[in-house]
Amino acid sequence: MPILLDHQNREVRLTEERLAHILAHPEMVGMETQIADTLKHPKLVRQSCSDESVALFYRFYTQTSIGNKWLCVVVKYLPDDAFIVTAYCTDKPKKGENLWQSE
């Protein structure tokens, strides 16, 4: 099971089951490196509107298999654990409170 680091160097688990879920979407095949990069070097981090323990990490990529898109990596932070819930490409970040934004 890969352990990735977020932009604050916190450890985040990516389980094989979650990676398989993400890669079940054809546009996400081959995006494993971008998932790690988005977690480590996001352009924007927003808090989920539906779950305060979930953060949405965004980074914009050009020339994905479906065009220019934001990659969103969804991470759940628990007191003693953090793990990636899912990742997907989107046209724009969801509304929500900004937790962090690059300059």
NUPATOR-120179 format. One record per residue (C-alpha): chain; x, y, z. Coordinates in steps of 0.25 Angstrom, whole numbers, always signed. Example, Ala and Ser with C-alpha at 12.3 -4.5 7.8 and 13.67 -1.06 7.14 Angstrom:
# residues 2
marse, c1, c2, c3
A, +49, -18, +31
A, +55, -4, +29
This chain:
# residues 103
marse, c1, c2, c3
A, +0, +0, +0
A, +6, +13, -4
A, +8, +24, +6
A, +8, +38, +0
A, +11, +51, +6
A, +2, +63, +5
A, +6, +78, +4
A, +8, +78, +19
A, +16, +65, +19
A, +5, +58, +26
A, +5, +43, +22
A, -7, +39, +14
A, -11, +24, +10
A, -15, +20, -4
A, -20, +6, -3
A, -20, -4, -14
A, -36, -4, -13
A, -37, +11, -15
A, -26, +11, -26
A, -34, +1, -33
A, -47, +9, -31
A, -40, +21, -37
A, -34, +14, -49
A, -48, +8, -52
A, -51, +21, -59
A, -44, +21, -72
A, -39, +35, -72
A, -31, +33, -59
A, -23, +21, -65
A, -8, +25, -64
A, -11, +37, -54
A, -4, +31, -42
A, +8, +41, -43
A, -2, +52, -44
A, -10, +48, -32
A, +3, +48, -24
A, +7, +61, -30
A, -7, +68, -27
A, -6, +63, -12
A, +8, +68, -10
A, +7, +81, -19
A, -7, +85, -20
A, -12, +98, -26
A, -24, +99, -16
A, -29, +91, -4
A, -43, +92, -1
A, -51, +86, +11
A, -63, +78, +7
A, -77, +84, +9
A, -82, +71, +13
A, -71, +65, +22
A, -62, +74, +31
A, -52, +63, +31
A, -50, +62, +16
A, -41, +71, +8
A, -41, +73, -7
A, -27, +75, -13
A, -27, +82, -27
A, -17, +83, -38
A, -19, +87, -52
A, -14, +78, -64
A, -13, +81, -78
A, -15, +70, -89
A, -21, +59, -80
A, -28, +48, -88
A, -41, +57, -87
A, -35, +71, -89
A, -30, +82, -80
A, -36, +78, -66
A, -34, +80, -51
A, -30, +67, -44
A, -37, +66, -30
A, -32, +56, -20
A, -41, +54, -8
A, -35, +51, +5
A, -41, +47, +18
A, -34, +52, +31
A, -37, +44, +44
A, -29, +47, +57
A, -20, +35, +55
A, -21, +32, +40
A, -22, +39, +26
A, -26, +32, +13
A, -30, +35, -1
A, -45, +33, -3
A, -45, +36, -18
A, -39, +44, -30
A, -45, +50, -42
A, -44, +60, -53
A, -53, +72, -53
A, -56, +85, -60
A, -55, +93, -48
A, -53, +92, -33
A, -65, +90, -24
A, -70, +101, -15
A, -65, +101, -1
A, -56, +108, +9
A, -41, +109, +4
A, -32, +102, +14
A, -20, +106, +6
A, -16, +112, -8
A, -3, +114, -15
A, +2, +128, -18
